Amino acid sequence: ATVNLAEAGWTVGPVQIVLSALAAAVFSAVVGPAVVRARGTTVLMITLAIGELTGAVVNQLKSVTGGADGLV
């Protein structure tokens, strides 16, 4: 949602910050339970996997994020 607002010409303001926080909260609510149940090295591996998967998905959504070039 924040990306779409930025592409529409909105500057970074309170609305974008709130939408970003809400998106992060939803993502954390989905991913958090898997990480909390893990112990030891497994937490590290899950955290790294989530980061890599998120990066790959964001890079593939060129119509939304601009891919590797960023917002275009």
BELJO-V47761 format. One record per pair of residues at least 4 apart in sequence whose C-alpha atoms are under 7 Angstrom apart, sorted by the first residue. I is the first residue (numbers start at 1). J is the second residue. Records with the same first field share a line. If there is no record, write none. Layout:
I=J / J
//
This chain:
1=5
2=6 / 16 / 19 / 20
3=7 / 64 / 65
4=8
5=9 / 10
6=10 / 11
12=16
13=17
14=18
15=19
16=20
17=21
18=22
19=23
20=24
21=25
22=26
23=27
24=28
25=29
26=30
27=31
28=32
31=35
32=36
33=37
34=38
35=43 / 46
38=42 / 43
39=43
41=45
42=46
43=47
44=48
45=49
46=50
47=51
48=52
49=53
50=54
51=55
52=56
53=57
54=58
55=59
56=60
57=61
58=65 / 67
59=67 / 68
60=67
61=65 / 67
62=66 / 67
65=70 / 71
66=70 / 71 / 72
//
